[in-house]
Amino acid sequence: MGAHALDGRVALVTGGSRGIGRAIAQRLGRDGAVVAVAYARDRTAATEVVERIGENGGRAFAIRAELGGHGDAAALWAAFDALVGTHAPGDGVDIIVNNAGIGRSADLTTLTEEGFDEVFAVNVRAPFFIVKEGLKRLRDGGRIINISSGAARLAMPEAIAYGATKGALDTFTLNLAKLLGPRGITANSVAPGIVDTDVNAGWLRGNPGAQAHAASLAALGRVGQPADIADIVAFLASDDARWVTGRVIDATGGGGL
């Protein structure tokens, strides 16, 4: 792998304007891919990611994509189709990274039906239909990378629905690997643990006790960084990972060992 490992390829990264998605978009851009940075609301942040990729010699463009509603996946791909030709030859995609997701810190007794529906709509239904709608565009030999969570294999009653969505996403990944293998397309999940992102900033940053506790949960003794996850995604997107499919790659730093 190197700076040109993904030359000639086009990547779509959902939730690409911040956190793990931002790091993934920037890493894929640095490796040579043309990156579609999909965002839900913060156009300024998405534009900053595009500009940063450009400053590092890459190419990228932003597309707005609300996720979780009916028809959202089709709208995302329509926005992609409208812009990809001005940034890359052809109209296809080689790498789909389903990173966008939401969490719900609610247990069985407090989670509402509306909250349940929302977290499943964004974390499960959206990736499902993004792939379904994207298959006609996804080139043979392509990559599907779903961002899961270590919560899929750990009992976390305080986030019961969130963990269930990530378990469903891993099962989706497994089936995609079998379904798309004949086309040389690989499908894998990456499962982070606690990562220092804006989502966790409220309880993690500026709190030495929380930092120490989060670090103690990983065998490697520190809190994960977005680049830790992005580098794994870059490997899975590259030719070096051509013989890896249907797997959940643990990216917790040894959490739960």
Phi, psi and omega in degrees: 000151179191193185298338183245020185298333184245020178305136178084001182251155180241132181238143171247126178237113176278151185061036188273004186269348182205167173057224181299319180299319178299314180297321179295312181302315181293322180292316179296322176296320178295330179277359173111353180285148166278123190249124169270113182266103182270134181224159181267313188223324190269085181296324180300314179296319179296320178297322177298321178296315179301315180295320180296319177298318178296320179298332179268012175091007181260184179230139182201163174210154183257143173226137179275134185209094169293138181234148178119341179260164177293133180088355183294322180296317178297322179293321177301312182291328176296318177294321177298312182300325184290337187244335190300324184295339179274353183240340183211151176292145179081187183226021182257183178224148181248334186224123175245120177247109177273091184254330184301137179192164176229155178249157175223108178274078180216140181267185185300327185276340185250343182290128179273164176298323179294318177295319177300311181298321183294313183293324177288326180296316183281318188273339184238304184297318181300308177301322180302310185278337171298316177292314181304311180289334184275347186299327179289344179257336185287120184285152174305142184082009183282184184227134169242124182232116181257130179271108183264219180194149172299341179295345179289339182243005179242146175283114178227078184303335181285351177221048191298319181288320178301312178300321179295323179296322182287328173297319177296321179296321178295322177294321175302314179303314181301316180290324177298320180301317179291317184293319190258357178307318179301339178266004182075015179270129177261152177224124181218156173251147171242127188244093178287161167261223178285126181235141181282088179233175179300328181299324182262001187300322186301324182252345188258311185285139180073013181232091184304324179295316178294320177300314181296319180294315180298319179296324182293341181281345181256137178299331181276358167075026175209170176277141180293152177244152180307324180296331178299321181281319181300322181293325177292317178299319179299320176299312181296331180282343187270170176294337180298337182257022185299339185251019178243118177205152179073020185250153168255113181271115179291124180233042181260001185070026181085031179292138177081009179282000000 
